[in-house]
């Protein structure tokens, strides 16, 4: 099982997206826009998730990781 931290997309161009942390990832067949949240594994977007779910996961990680 893998664990993917949700990341916000800053820019999408030609099958690749730039995430908020500066990582360039492949988008596959997903239709993404800037401000979308995605789960990334390696250098590939695994899935697009809604903002509410992304924020929930981020809060849980912060609480449990500190």
C-alpha positions in Angstrom: 0.0 0.0 0.0 1.3 3.5 -0.8 0.5 6.8 0.8 0.3 9.9 -1.4 0.1 13.3 0.1 -2.3 15.6 -1.7 -0.6 18.4 -3.7 -2.1 21.4 -5.4 -1.4 22.0 -9.1 0.1 25.4 -10.0 0.4 25.0 -13.8 -0.5 22.4 -16.5 1.2 22.2 -19.8 1.6 19.4 -22.4 0.9 16.3 -20.4 2.8 17.6 -17.3 1.8 19.6 -14.3 3.8 21.6 -11.8 2.8 21.1 -8.2 3.0 23.6 -5.4 6.3 22.2 -4.1 7.9 22.6 -7.6 7.7 19.0 -8.7 7.0 18.3 -12.4 4.6 15.3 -12.7 2.9 13.4 -15.6 -0.8 14.0 -15.8 -1.7 10.9 -17.8 -5.2 11.2 -19.3 -6.6 13.4 -16.5 -8.0 16.8 -17.3 -6.4 19.1 -14.8 -6.3 22.8 -14.2 -4.3 25.0 -11.8 -5.7 24.9 -8.3 -6.8 21.2 -8.6 -5.6 18.8 -5.9 -4.1 15.5 -6.9 -2.4 12.5 -5.3 1.0 11.9 -6.8 3.1 8.7 -6.7 6.6 8.9 -8.0 6.4 11.4 -10.9 2.8 10.4 -11.9 -0.6 11.8 -10.9 -2.6 8.9 -9.5 -5.9 10.7 -9.1 -7.6 14.0 -8.8 -9.3 14.7 -5.5 -11.6 17.5 -4.2 -10.2 20.3 -2.1 -12.2 19.3 1.0 -10.8 15.8 1.0 -7.2 17.1 0.3 -7.4 19.5 3.3 -8.8 16.8 5.5 -5.8 14.5 4.7 -3.3 17.3 5.2 -4.8 18.2 8.6 -4.6 14.5 9.7 -1.0 14.2 8.6 0.0 17.4 10.5 -1.6 16.3 13.7 -0.2 12.7 13.6 3.2 13.6 12.3 4.1 16.2 15.0 
